[in-house]
Amino acid sequence: MRLAGLNYAICSIYIYIYIYITLQMATMGAVRYIPLVILSLLLAIFAISPSLDKNTLQGWNINGRIITARKPDGVAHKWERNNTNDTYSPILSNQDRITHARQSCRCYNVTYNSTSRASVFFSEKYKFMFQLVPKVGSTMWQSVLHNTGEKCRIGNGTNMITCQSLQKLKQYTEVLFVRDPLERLVSCYYSKFHISARLSALYEKLYRSMILDIRKQYPKSKNTQHGRLNITFKEFAQIVISNGLTPLPVSRHWLPQYLNSHICEINYTFIGHIEMLAQDGPFALKVLGINNFVVFPEVHKRKGNEHFDQTFQTLPWQMKKQLVEYYHLDYEIFGYSPPRIVTKHTDN
């Protein structure tokens, strides 16, 4: 039962008790005490009523700061895919995500062979570390946070400021945003490998030998365009599947998010979902303690989401199954379910 509902129940009990006492006093001839009974009833209701209003807000203590977010009373929350914008609660959803992630990490006994993580944005002044997972709005978040700290990399200081020592600062607030794994993969393809991508020529050079090896298996393939390889999503997916978790150039952009974030060994304060960015984004600024002077930008549609259905239709069923398996732990740990366009084939 919600706290607000509990308070209303207490009020009801008070009223029933006072009515009973009043009737008993009336039958005993103690009518002159009835006004005092009524007055005490009103005072009791008045004392409880502020808590009724307070409980329409969720309170969350972070390093001495009380973080609140409006919640609809009487609405059950589980995963945001089942909620509308009117019923969604960042605090309750975050509690579910953290609990589910910890349980999944224990269930699958996830361990890490390296301390290296994807880039982190840290602020010594405001005592927070924001995990920048590639293709999960990392560029946008760097722009939003740029005046509050700087970028570094945990466990690898190559061309970056190392923040290894900051891991010892337990009082730091750590925030992570994640995304549906296959939507993230599609976004990676269109931003890096599709012929229309700004840097696609560079990635063609990096993966040229792999693409040509794949095309040897399909001699009739004619994907070249104006001297370019014109890498297809199917070819890109084959690179991902064939190389597994082996690090490759820029592979952080598609490697599972549980590896990029070290979710199973870090106690994140807040885990946001990019699909709920309009709600989770501004709330994350509250969690970081910078919402009074940092404004969250307007949320736009994601290209990966726009292209998702038509892109995945180009894959054979077996390859879809392999991709779902590749991102199995991401789906399990972060509480996602594979999109319907994938499951309706993989279930066959």
C-alpha positions as CSV (number, residue, x, y, z in Angstrom):
1,M,0.0,0.0,0.0
2,R,1.2,3.5,-0.8
3,L,2.1,5.8,2.2
4,A,-0.6,8.2,1.1
5,G,-3.2,5.4,1.1
6,L,-2.0,4.3,4.5
7,N,-2.5,7.8,5.9
8,Y,-6.0,7.9,4.6
9,A,-6.7,4.6,6.2
10,I,-5.4,6.0,9.6
11,C,-7.7,9.0,9.2
12,S,-10.6,6.7,8.6
13,I,-9.8,4.6,11.7
14,Y,-9.6,7.9,13.8
15,I,-13.0,8.9,12.5
16,Y,-14.6,5.6,13.3
17,I,-13.1,5.6,16.8
18,Y,-14.2,9.1,17.6
19,I,-17.7,8.4,16.3
20,Y,-17.9,5.4,18.6
21,I,-16.6,7.3,21.6
22,T,-19.0,10.2,20.9
23,L,-22.0,7.8,20.8
24,Q,-20.9,6.1,24.0
25,M,-20.5,9.5,25.7
26,A,-23.9,10.6,24.5
27,T,-25.6,7.4,25.9
28,M,-23.8,8.0,29.2
29,G,-25.0,11.6,29.5
30,A,-21.5,13.2,29.0
31,V,-22.8,15.4,26.1
32,R,-20.8,18.4,27.4
33,Y,-17.5,16.6,26.4
34,I,-18.6,16.0,22.8
35,P,-17.2,19.4,21.5
36,L,-13.8,18.5,23.0
37,V,-13.9,15.1,21.2
38,I,-14.8,16.8,17.9
39,L,-12.0,19.4,18.4
40,S,-9.4,16.7,19.1
41,L,-10.6,14.8,16.0
42,L,-10.1,17.9,13.8
43,L,-6.6,18.5,15.3
44,A,-5.6,14.9,14.5
45,I,-6.8,15.2,10.9
46,F,-4.9,18.5,10.6
47,A,-1.7,16.9,11.9
48,I,-1.9,14.1,9.4
49,S,-2.9,16.1,6.4
50,P,0.5,17.7,5.7
51,S,2.0,14.2,5.4
52,L,-0.7,13.3,2.9
53,D,0.5,16.1,0.7
54,K,4.2,15.3,1.3
55,N,3.7,11.7,0.3
56,T,2.6,12.8,-3.2
57,L,6.3,13.4,-3.6
58,Q,8.9,10.7,-3.5
59,G,11.9,11.6,-1.3
60,W,15.4,10.3,-1.9
61,N,18.4,11.2,0.2
62,I,21.7,11.5,-1.8
63,N,24.7,12.6,0.2
64,G,22.5,14.7,2.5
65,R,20.4,16.2,-0.4
66,I,16.7,15.3,-0.6
67,I,15.8,14.6,-4.2
68,T,12.1,14.6,-5.0
69,A,9.9,13.8,-8.0
70,R,6.2,14.0,-8.4
71,K,4.5,10.6,-8.5
72,P,0.9,9.6,-9.3
73,D,-0.7,8.0,-6.2
74,G,-2.0,4.5,-6.5
75,V,0.0,3.7,-9.7
76,A,2.2,0.6,-9.8
77,H,5.5,1.0,-11.5
78,K,7.7,-1.7,-13.0
79,W,9.4,-1.1,-16.3
80,E,9.0,2.1,-18.2
81,R,7.8,0.3,-21.4
82,N,4.5,-0.3,-19.6
83,N,4.2,3.3,-18.4
84,T,3.0,6.5,-20.0
85,N,4.6,9.9,-19.5
86,D,1.8,10.7,-17.0
87,T,2.6,7.7,-14.8
88,Y,6.3,7.3,-15.1
89,S,8.4,7.8,-12.0
90,P,12.3,8.2,-12.3
91,I,12.8,7.3,-8.6
92,L,10.7,4.2,-8.6
93,S,12.0,3.0,-12.0
94,N,15.6,3.6,-10.8
95,Q,15.0,1.5,-7.7
96,D,13.6,-1.3,-9.9
97,R,16.6,-1.1,-12.3
98,I,19.2,-1.1,-9.6
99,T,17.6,-4.0,-7.8
100,H,17.2,-6.0,-11.0
101,A,20.7,-5.3,-12.2
102,R,22.2,-6.5,-8.9
103,Q,20.1,-9.7,-9.0
104,S,21.1,-10.4,-12.6
105,C,24.8,-9.8,-11.9
106,R,24.7,-12.3,-9.1
107,C,22.6,-14.8,-11.1
108,Y,25.0,-14.8,-14.0
109,N,28.1,-14.4,-11.9
110,V,29.4,-11.5,-14.0
111,T,33.1,-10.7,-13.5
112,Y,35.5,-8.4,-15.3
113,N,39.1,-9.1,-16.6
114,S,40.0,-5.5,-16.8
115,T,39.4,-2.3,-14.8
116,S,39.1,-0.3,-18.1
117,R,35.8,1.3,-18.6
118,A,34.3,3.6,-21.3
119,S,35.1,7.3,-20.8
120,V,33.8,8.9,-17.7
121,F,32.9,12.6,-17.1
122,F,33.8,13.5,-13.6
123,S,33.4,16.6,-11.4
124,E,35.7,17.0,-8.4
125,K,33.8,20.2,-7.4
126,Y,30.3,18.6,-7.4
127,K,31.5,15.1,-6.5
128,F,30.0,13.0,-9.3
129,M,31.1,10.6,-12.1
130,F,28.9,10.2,-15.2
131,Q,29.6,7.0,-17.2
132,L,29.7,7.9,-20.9
133,V,28.6,4.8,-22.8
134,P,29.1,5.2,-26.6
135,K,25.8,5.6,-28.6
136,V,23.8,6.3,-25.5
137,G,23.8,10.1,-25.8
138,S,27.4,10.4,-24.6
139,T,28.2,13.4,-26.9
140,M,25.0,15.2,-25.7
141,W,25.9,14.5,-22.1
142,Q,29.4,15.9,-22.5
143,S,27.9,19.1,-23.9
144,V,25.4,19.3,-21.1
145,L,28.0,18.8,-18.4
146,H,31.0,20.5,-19.9
147,N,31.1,23.4,-17.4
148,T,31.0,21.2,-14.4
149,G,34.1,18.9,-14.8
150,E,36.1,17.1,-17.4
151,K,36.4,13.8,-19.3
152,C,38.7,11.0,-18.2
153,R,39.1,7.2,-18.6
154,I,39.1,4.7,-15.7
155,G,42.0,2.3,-16.0
156,N,43.5,3.7,-19.3
157,G,45.1,7.1,-19.4
158,T,46.0,7.1,-23.1
159,N,45.5,10.6,-24.5
160,M,43.2,11.3,-21.5
161,I,43.2,12.4,-17.9
162,T,43.2,9.3,-15.8
163,C,40.8,9.3,-12.9
164,Q,41.8,6.0,-11.4
165,S,42.3,7.6,-8.0
166,L,38.8,8.9,-7.9
167,Q,37.4,5.4,-7.6
168,K,38.5,5.5,-4.0
169,L,36.1,8.5,-3.3
170,K,33.1,6.6,-2.2
171,Q,31.1,9.7,-1.7
172,Y,31.0,10.4,-5.4
173,T,27.6,10.1,-7.0
174,E,27.8,7.8,-10.1
175,V,25.2,8.0,-12.9
176,L,24.8,5.7,-15.9
177,F,22.5,5.8,-18.9
178,V,21.8,2.7,-21.0
179,R,19.8,1.9,-24.1
180,D,18.0,-1.0,-25.8
181,P,21.0,-3.0,-27.1
182,L,19.8,-3.6,-30.7
183,E,18.6,-0.1,-31.1
184,R,22.0,1.0,-30.0
185,L,23.6,-1.3,-32.6
186,V,21.5,0.2,-35.4
187,S,22.4,3.7,-34.3
188,C,26.1,2.7,-34.4
189,Y,25.8,1.4,-37.9
190,Y,24.2,4.6,-39.3
191,S,26.6,6.9,-37.5
192,K,29.8,4.9,-38.3
193,F,29.4,2.4,-41.2
194,H,26.6,3.5,-43.4
195,I,27.8,5.2,-46.6
196,S,26.0,8.4,-45.6
197,A,27.9,8.6,-42.3
198,R,30.4,11.5,-42.1
199,L,33.3,9.2,-41.1
200,S,32.2,6.0,-43.0
201,A,35.2,6.2,-45.3
202,L,37.5,5.9,-42.3
203,Y,35.7,2.8,-40.9
204,E,35.7,1.2,-44.4
205,K,39.5,1.4,-44.3
206,L,39.7,0.0,-40.8
207,Y,37.4,-3.0,-41.6
208,R,38.1,-3.4,-45.3
209,S,39.8,-6.8,-45.0
210,M,37.0,-8.2,-42.8
211,I,34.3,-6.9,-45.2
212,L,36.1,-8.4,-48.2
213,D,36.4,-11.8,-46.4
214,I,32.7,-11.7,-45.7
215,R,31.9,-10.9,-49.3
216,K,34.0,-13.9,-50.5
217,Q,31.2,-16.0,-49.0
218,Y,28.7,-14.3,-51.2
219,P,30.4,-13.9,-54.7
220,K,27.2,-12.4,-56.3
221,S,27.2,-9.5,-53.8
222,K,27.6,-6.1,-55.6
223,N,27.5,-3.5,-52.9
224,T,30.2,-1.2,-54.1
225,Q,29.2,2.4,-54.9
226,H,31.4,5.0,-56.5
227,G,34.5,3.1,-55.4
228,R,33.2,2.7,-51.9
229,L,32.5,-0.6,-50.1
230,N,29.0,0.6,-49.1
231,I,28.9,-1.7,-46.0
232,T,25.5,-3.2,-45.4
233,F,23.9,-3.7,-42.0
234,K,24.1,-7.4,-42.5
235,E,27.9,-7.2,-43.1
236,F,28.3,-5.0,-40.0
237,A,26.2,-7.4,-38.0
238,Q,28.4,-10.3,-39.2
239,I,31.5,-8.4,-37.9
240,V,29.9,-8.0,-34.5
241,I,28.9,-11.7,-34.3
242,S,32.1,-13.2,-35.7
243,N,34.4,-11.3,-33.4
244,G,32.3,-11.6,-30.2
245,L,33.7,-9.6,-27.3
246,T,37.2,-9.2,-28.8
247,P,38.2,-5.5,-28.7
248,L,38.4,-4.0,-32.2
249,P,38.9,-0.4,-33.4
250,V,36.0,1.7,-32.0
251,S,34.2,-1.5,-30.8
252,R,33.2,0.2,-27.6
253,H,30.4,1.7,-29.7
254,W,28.7,-1.7,-30.0
255,L,30.3,-3.9,-27.3
256,P,27.7,-4.8,-24.6
257,Q,26.9,-2.0,-22.2
258,Y,27.5,-4.1,-19.1
259,L,31.2,-4.3,-20.2
260,N,31.4,-0.6,-20.9
261,S,29.9,0.4,-17.6
262,H,31.1,-2.3,-15.2
263,I,27.6,-2.3,-13.9
264,C,28.2,-5.5,-11.9
265,E,31.0,-4.0,-9.7
266,I,29.9,-0.4,-9.4
267,N,27.2,0.9,-7.1
268,Y,25.5,3.4,-9.4
269,T,23.3,5.9,-7.7
270,F,21.1,6.4,-10.8
271,I,20.5,4.3,-13.9
272,G,18.7,6.1,-16.6
273,H,17.1,4.7,-19.8
274,I,17.7,6.7,-23.0
275,E,14.1,5.8,-24.1
276,M,12.9,7.9,-21.1
277,L,15.4,10.7,-21.6
278,A,12.8,13.4,-21.4
279,Q,12.1,12.4,-17.8
280,D,15.3,10.7,-16.8
281,G,17.6,13.4,-18.2
282,P,16.4,16.4,-16.1
283,F,16.1,14.1,-13.1
284,A,19.7,13.0,-13.5
285,L,20.7,16.7,-13.1
286,K,18.9,16.7,-9.8
287,V,20.7,13.6,-8.7
288,L,24.1,15.2,-9.7
289,G,23.1,18.4,-7.7
290,I,23.5,20.7,-10.7
291,N,19.9,21.2,-11.8
292,N,19.9,24.8,-10.5
293,F,22.3,26.0,-13.1
294,V,22.4,23.4,-15.8
295,V,19.5,23.2,-18.3
296,F,18.6,19.9,-20.0
297,P,18.1,20.3,-23.7
298,E,15.0,19.4,-25.7
299,V,14.8,15.7,-26.5
300,H,14.7,14.8,-30.2
301,K,13.9,11.5,-31.9
302,R,16.8,9.0,-32.3
303,K,17.9,8.0,-35.8
304,G,18.5,4.4,-34.7
305,N,14.8,4.2,-33.6
306,E,13.6,5.6,-36.9
307,H,15.6,3.1,-39.0
308,F,15.2,0.1,-36.7
309,D,12.3,-1.8,-38.3
310,Q,13.4,-1.5,-41.9
311,T,17.1,-2.2,-41.0
312,F,16.4,-5.4,-39.1
313,Q,14.2,-6.7,-41.9
314,T,17.3,-7.1,-44.0
315,L,18.7,-9.8,-41.6
316,P,18.0,-13.6,-41.8
317,W,16.3,-15.1,-38.7
318,Q,19.4,-16.9,-37.7
319,M,21.4,-13.7,-37.5
320,K,18.8,-12.0,-35.5
321,K,18.9,-14.9,-33.0
322,Q,22.7,-14.5,-32.8
323,L,22.5,-10.8,-32.1
324,V,19.9,-11.4,-29.3
325,E,22.3,-13.9,-27.8
326,Y,25.2,-11.6,-28.2
327,Y,23.4,-8.9,-26.1
328,H,21.8,-11.4,-23.8
329,L,23.4,-10.0,-20.6
330,D,22.5,-6.5,-21.6
331,Y,18.9,-7.4,-21.9
332,E,18.9,-9.4,-18.7
333,I,20.9,-6.9,-16.5
334,F,19.2,-3.7,-17.7
335,G,15.7,-5.0,-17.8
336,Y,15.0,-4.8,-21.5
337,S,13.1,-7.2,-23.7
338,P,14.1,-7.7,-27.4
339,P,12.0,-5.6,-29.8
340,R,8.9,-7.4,-31.3
341,I,10.3,-7.3,-34.8
342,V,13.1,-9.5,-33.5
343,T,11.2,-11.8,-31.2
344,K,8.4,-12.6,-33.6
345,H,11.1,-14.1,-35.8
346,T,13.5,-15.6,-33.2
347,D,10.5,-17.4,-31.5
348,N,9.9,-19.4,-34.7
